[in-house]
């Protein structure tokens, strides 16, 4: 399967999940666990496993539950208060007379004016939306990181295969030189050089195995795995479909959760401003109760109203802060958009340059290096070239092959970064053609 096509499908699946039902991927809401990936692993399978089992996303699920609890608390009314008042003791004169003692039992209730409770609920609801968008951002980060680590595994697989091919090439050369040494057609020193090249190739092949195992474990860690149970990451590293234009990519920025978060924060700041303005209006406390006169045993009803006088504190500071926070959010969004567009342009230019470099390497440099090696090998067998010249031609070809792997992986990594910035797939469409 085309690597870009696989990534496009995975990104589409991830973005759709983020926008439509992202919460179901949190640990608290999992009902059908995905098994540990094994066998041949595709990018889509890696994304699905990470979105459902990633430990960091489980933490985000708790944040959502905490936001729900804050919303519940915001909707509660103030508790009523009970008070007992006893008078007519520890006084002097008639105040010490037992018949003058009184006892009053009252119940009071604060009546919130200015729709304060509704405003609190609005703030909590907006806060919950911000937390939700932040969870979407975490999931988009996970999606991007899974893609990056998947690319790293594919690259390391290619480099391991390359290192083994290089080892076979150096071993074949060593064998050929050994035959020539035995026939007294080549000095012994050339065989020693060939053996050194074989030793170096074996070391590099072993290092490639270590790098692959490390990248496999790093990928497995994205779904909470302590070991990589899959056998191989399946993708085509060298297939690059056309990329969307920069202007099209720039228009995608507004749909990224990073910018949706600013919109949600703006609504939160508006709700906080309305709450601060509502809190400037004092509450009304209503009380009612019974008073008992000890001298006669009679009972009387008492009632009262109380309200703070907004002479000094009219919540001016909180209102001013809420307005500043709203302006700060707008300024932050503008600054973030400028940074994102600059980053997007830089990534886009790097991808375009990488695609052109890859095309030149594969269509021009590699064939030329292969032809040079073939000519050098032919000449070496006839005594026209030395081993150093043959070794140099081999190294030129191997360096170019390794560069092809690195450049292809870089293009995919940069494309994945663009997808993270835009929050959407950025390929213009699937293609099985080489980059041109």
FENZINOR-V148656 format. One record per residue. N is the residue number from 0. RES is the residue in three letters. PHI is phi in degrees with one decimal (999 if undefined). Layout:
BEGIN
n: [N | N]
res: [RES | RES]
phi: [PHI | PHI]
END
This chain:
BEGIN
n: [0 | 1 | 2 | 3 | 4 | 5 | 6 | 7 | 8 | 9 | 10 | 11 | 12 | 13 | 14 | 15 | 16 | 17 | 18 | 19 | 20 | 21 | 22 | 23 | 24 | 25 | 26 | 27 | 28 | 29 | 30 | 31 | 32 | 33 | 34 | 35 | 36 | 37 | 38 | 39 | 40 | 41 | 42 | 43 | 44 | 45 | 46 | 47 | 48 | 49 | 50 | 51 | 52 | 53 | 54 | 55 | 56 | 57 | 58 | 59 | 60 | 61 | 62 | 63 | 64 | 65 | 66 | 67 | 68 | 69 | 70 | 71 | 72 | 73 | 74 | 75 | 76 | 77 | 78 | 79 | 80 | 81 | 82 | 83 | 84 | 85 | 86 | 87 | 88 | 89 | 90 | 91 | 92 | 93 | 94 | 95 | 96 | 97 | 98 | 99 | 100 | 101 | 102 | 103 | 104 | 105 | 106 | 107 | 108 | 109 | 110 | 111 | 112 | 113 | 114 | 115 | 116 | 117 | 118 | 119 | 120 | 121 | 122 | 123 | 124 | 125 | 126 | 127 | 128 | 129 | 130 | 131 | 132 | 133 | 134 | 135 | 136 | 137 | 138 | 139 | 140 | 141 | 142 | 143 | 144 | 145 | 146 | 147 | 148 | 149 | 150 | 151 | 152 | 153 | 154 | 155 | 156 | 157 | 158 | 159 | 160 | 161 | 162 | 163 | 164 | 165 | 166 | 167 | 168 | 169 | 170 | 171 | 172 | 173 | 174 | 175 | 176 | 177 | 178 | 179 | 180 | 181 | 182 | 183 | 184 | 185 | 186 | 187 | 188 | 189 | 190 | 191 | 192 | 193 | 194 | 195 | 196 | 197 | 198 | 199 | 200 | 201 | 202 | 203 | 204 | 205 | 206 | 207 | 208 | 209 | 210 | 211 | 212 | 213 | 214 | 215 | 216 | 217 | 218 | 219 | 220 | 221 | 222 | 223 | 224 | 225 | 226 | 227 | 228 | 229 | 230 | 231 | 232 | 233 | 234 | 235 | 236 | 237 | 238 | 239 | 240 | 241 | 242 | 243 | 244 | 245 | 246 | 247 | 248 | 249 | 250 | 251 | 252 | 253 | 254 | 255 | 256 | 257 | 258 | 259 | 260 | 261 | 262 | 263 | 264 | 265 | 266 | 267 | 268 | 269 | 270 | 271 | 272 | 273 | 274 | 275 | 276 | 277 | 278 | 279 | 280 | 281 | 282 | 283 | 284 | 285 | 286 | 287 | 288 | 289 | 290 | 291 | 292 | 293 | 294 | 295 | 296 | 297 | 298 | 299 | 300 | 301 | 302 | 303 | 304 | 305 | 306 | 307 | 308 | 309 | 310 | 311 | 312 | 313 | 314 | 315 | 316 | 317 | 318 | 319 | 320 | 321 | 322 | 323 | 324 | 325 | 326 | 327 | 328 | 329 | 330 | 331 | 332 | 333 | 334 | 335 | 336 | 337 | 338 | 339 | 340 | 341 | 342 | 343 | 344 | 345 | 346 | 347 | 348 | 349 | 350 | 351 | 352 | 353 | 354 | 355 | 356 | 357 | 358 | 359 | 360 | 361 | 362 | 363 | 364 | 365 | 366 | 367 | 368 | 369 | 370 | 371 | 372 | 373 | 374 | 375 | 376 | 377 | 378 | 379 | 380 | 381 | 382 | 383 | 384 | 385 | 386 | 387 | 388 | 389 | 390 | 391 | 392 | 393 | 394 | 395 | 396 | 397 | 398 | 399 | 400 | 401 | 402 | 403 | 404 | 405 | 406 | 407 | 408 | 409 | 410 | 411 | 412 | 413 | 414 | 415 | 416 | 417 | 418 | 419 | 420 | 421 | 422 | 423 | 424 | 425 | 426 | 427 | 428 | 429 | 430 | 431 | 432 | 433 | 434 | 435]
res: [UNK | UNK | UNK | UNK | UNK | UNK | UNK | UNK | UNK | UNK | UNK | UNK | UNK | UNK | UNK | UNK | UNK | UNK | UNK | UNK | UNK | UNK | UNK | UNK | UNK | UNK | UNK | UNK | UNK | UNK | UNK | UNK | UNK | UNK | UNK | UNK | UNK | UNK | UNK | UNK | UNK | UNK | UNK | UNK | UNK | UNK | UNK | UNK | UNK | UNK | UNK | UNK | UNK | UNK | UNK | UNK | UNK | UNK | UNK | UNK | UNK | UNK | UNK | UNK | UNK | UNK | UNK | UNK | UNK | UNK | UNK | UNK | UNK | UNK | UNK | UNK | UNK | UNK | UNK | UNK | UNK | UNK | UNK | UNK | UNK | UNK | UNK | UNK | UNK | UNK | UNK | UNK | UNK | UNK | UNK | UNK | UNK | UNK | UNK | UNK | UNK | UNK | UNK | UNK | UNK | UNK | UNK | UNK | UNK | UNK | UNK | UNK | UNK | UNK | UNK | UNK | UNK | UNK | UNK | UNK | UNK | UNK | UNK | UNK | UNK | UNK | UNK | UNK | UNK | UNK | UNK | UNK | UNK | UNK | UNK | UNK | UNK | UNK | UNK | UNK | UNK | UNK | UNK | UNK | UNK | UNK | UNK | UNK | UNK | UNK | UNK | UNK | UNK | UNK | UNK | UNK | UNK | UNK | UNK | UNK | UNK | UNK | UNK | UNK | UNK | UNK | UNK | UNK | UNK | UNK | UNK | UNK | UNK | UNK | UNK | UNK | UNK | UNK | UNK | UNK | UNK | UNK | UNK | UNK | UNK | UNK | UNK | UNK | UNK | UNK | UNK | UNK | UNK | UNK | UNK | UNK | UNK | UNK | UNK | UNK | UNK | UNK | UNK | UNK | UNK | UNK | UNK | UNK | UNK | UNK | UNK | UNK | UNK | UNK | UNK | UNK | UNK | UNK | UNK | UNK | UNK | UNK | UNK | UNK | UNK | UNK | UNK | UNK | UNK | UNK | UNK | UNK | UNK | UNK | UNK | UNK | UNK | UNK | UNK | UNK | UNK | UNK | UNK | UNK | UNK | UNK | UNK | UNK | UNK | UNK | UNK | UNK | UNK | UNK | UNK | UNK | UNK | UNK | UNK | UNK | UNK | UNK | UNK | UNK | UNK | UNK | UNK | UNK | UNK | UNK | UNK | UNK | UNK | UNK | UNK | UNK | UNK | UNK | UNK | UNK | UNK | UNK | UNK | UNK | UNK | UNK | UNK | UNK | UNK | UNK | UNK | UNK | UNK | UNK | UNK | UNK | UNK | UNK | UNK | UNK | UNK | UNK | UNK | UNK | UNK | UNK | UNK | UNK | UNK | UNK | UNK | UNK | UNK | UNK | UNK | UNK | UNK | UNK | UNK | UNK | UNK | UNK | UNK | UNK | UNK | UNK | UNK | UNK | UNK | UNK | UNK | UNK | UNK | UNK | UNK | UNK | UNK | UNK | UNK | UNK | UNK | UNK | UNK | UNK | UNK | UNK | UNK | UNK | UNK | UNK | UNK | UNK | UNK | UNK | UNK | UNK | UNK | UNK | UNK | UNK | UNK | UNK | UNK | UNK | UNK | UNK | UNK | UNK | UNK | UNK | UNK | UNK | UNK | UNK | UNK | UNK | UNK | UNK | UNK | UNK | UNK | UNK | UNK | UNK | UNK | UNK | UNK | UNK | UNK | UNK | UNK | UNK | UNK | UNK | UNK | UNK | UNK | UNK | UNK | UNK | UNK | UNK | UNK | UNK | UNK | UNK | UNK | UNK | UNK | UNK | UNK | UNK | UNK | UNK | UNK | UNK | UNK | UNK | UNK | UNK | UNK | UNK | UNK | UNK | UNK | UNK | UNK | UNK | UNK | UNK | UNK | UNK | UNK | UNK | UNK | UNK]
phi: [999 | -57.3 | -63.5 | -66.2 | -64.9 | -63.1 | -69.5 | -60.8 | -64.9 | -65.2 | -65.9 | -58.3 | -63.4 | -67.4 | -66.5 | -61.5 | -65.3 | -64.2 | -81.5 | -100.7 | -151.5 | -62.6 | -66.2 | -70.5 | -87.1 | -72.3 | -62.0 | -71.0 | -117.2 | -74.0 | -115.8 | -126.1 | -62.5 | -84.7 | -69.5 | -61.4 | -59.2 | -145.4 | 69.3 | -80.9 | -105.6 | -99.6 | -64.2 | -60.3 | -67.5 | -64.7 | -64.6 | -61.2 | -65.5 | -68.5 | -63.7 | -91.8 | -119.3 | -64.9 | -62.3 | -65.7 | -68.8 | -62.8 | -62.9 | -62.1 | -61.2 | -67.3 | -62.3 | -63.7 | -66.6 | -65.4 | -64.7 | -62.7 | -66.7 | -65.0 | -66.1 | -60.9 | -64.8 | -65.1 | -86.3 | -81.9 | -80.3 | -63.0 | -71.6 | -70.0 | -120.9 | -111.6 | -140.9 | -120.4 | -123.4 | -118.7 | -126.2 | 94.5 | -143.9 | 56.6 | -106.7 | -136.1 | 65.1 | -63.5 | -66.2 | -88.2 | -71.7 | -60.1 | -69.7 | -90.3 | -71.8 | -134.9 | -132.6 | -126.2 | -111.6 | -129.9 | -117.3 | -130.2 | -138.1 | -80.8 | -102.3 | -76.4 | -99.4 | 79.6 | 56.9 | -63.0 | -63.4 | -62.9 | -67.6 | -62.4 | -62.6 | -61.0 | -62.8 | -63.8 | -67.1 | -66.3 | -62.8 | -63.8 | -64.7 | -61.0 | -61.4 | -63.4 | -66.5 | -62.3 | -66.6 | -61.3 | -63.7 | -60.3 | -67.4 | -66.7 | -62.2 | -63.2 | -58.5 | -65.2 | -68.8 | -60.3 | -61.1 | -62.3 | -70.7 | -64.5 | -59.5 | -62.2 | -64.0 | -60.8 | -61.8 | -65.9 | -63.0 | -64.6 | -68.9 | -66.6 | -61.8 | -63.0 | -63.9 | -70.6 | -63.3 | -63.5 | -64.6 | -62.2 | -62.9 | -67.2 | -67.7 | -63.9 | -65.0 | -59.2 | -64.6 | -64.5 | -67.7 | -59.1 | -63.3 | -69.8 | -65.6 | -62.0 | -86.3 | 60.0 | -101.0 | -139.4 | -67.8 | -60.6 | -60.9 | -67.9 | -66.3 | -64.1 | -63.4 | -64.3 | -66.3 | -62.7 | -64.0 | -65.3 | -61.1 | -63.8 | -65.8 | -65.5 | -62.2 | -64.8 | -66.1 | -66.9 | -62.9 | -63.0 | -63.8 | -62.9 | -61.6 | -64.5 | -63.3 | -65.5 | -69.3 | -63.7 | -66.6 | -62.5 | -67.2 | -62.7 | -63.7 | -67.4 | -112.1 | 79.9 | -81.4 | -93.9 | -146.4 | -88.1 | -89.7 | -73.9 | -92.2 | -154.0 | -90.6 | -96.9 | -170.3 | -101.3 | -71.8 | -105.3 | -95.8 | -124.4 | -73.3 | -59.7 | -99.5 | -59.6 | -67.5 | -61.5 | -62.8 | -64.1 | -65.8 | -63.2 | -68.3 | -74.4 | -58.1 | -65.5 | -93.7 | -72.3 | -54.8 | -60.1 | -90.6 | -62.3 | -63.7 | -64.9 | -62.9 | -67.1 | -64.2 | -61.3 | -65.4 | -64.0 | -65.4 | -63.7 | -66.0 | -66.2 | -65.3 | -63.6 | -66.0 | -61.4 | -67.6 | -67.3 | -70.8 | -69.2 | -87.2 | -67.3 | -82.5 | -109.5 | -107.1 | -107.7 | -133.2 | -151.9 | -172.6 | -119.5 | -121.7 | -108.6 | -96.3 | -68.5 | -69.1 | -118.5 | 75.1 | -76.9 | -115.5 | -133.9 | -91.1 | -120.2 | -145.0 | -159.0 | -130.2 | -143.8 | -153.5 | -68.9 | -93.3 | -75.9 | -86.6 | -104.7 | -97.1 | -115.0 | 61.4 | -62.3 | -64.4 | -64.9 | -65.5 | -63.4 | -62.9 | -60.2 | -66.1 | -63.8 | -62.4 | -65.3 | -65.9 | -63.1 | -61.7 | -63.1 | -65.8 | -63.3 | -63.9 | -63.5 | -64.7 | -64.8 | -66.0 | -61.6 | -62.5 | -64.7 | -65.9 | -65.5 | -63.8 | -62.0 | -63.0 | -62.4 | -62.6 | -61.4 | -64.8 | -64.6 | -63.3 | -61.5 | -65.3 | -64.7 | -63.1 | -66.2 | -62.3 | -64.1 | -62.7 | -65.0 | -61.8 | -77.9 | -96.0 | -121.2 | -65.7 | -62.6 | -58.9 | -66.4 | -66.0 | -66.2 | -64.7 | -63.2 | -66.9 | -60.6 | -66.0 | -67.9 | -62.3 | -61.9 | -69.6 | -65.5 | -63.4 | -106.1 | 78.5 | -85.0 | -124.8 | -86.6 | -64.4 | -59.7 | -68.2 | -65.1 | -63.2 | -64.1 | -64.4 | -62.9 | -64.7 | -59.7 | -67.5 | -65.1 | -62.6 | -67.3 | -63.0 | -66.1 | -64.4 | -60.7 | -62.3 | -64.7 | -66.6 | -61.2 | -65.2 | -62.5 | -61.9 | -66.0 | -63.8 | -65.1 | -63.7 | -63.9 | -65.5 | -62.5 | -64.4 | -69.6 | -67.2 | -85.0 | 78.0 | -143.9 | -60.6 | -117.1 | -75.1 | -70.3 | 164.6 | -65.6 | -150.5 | -109.7 | -91.0 | -69.4 | -65.3 | -122.0]
END
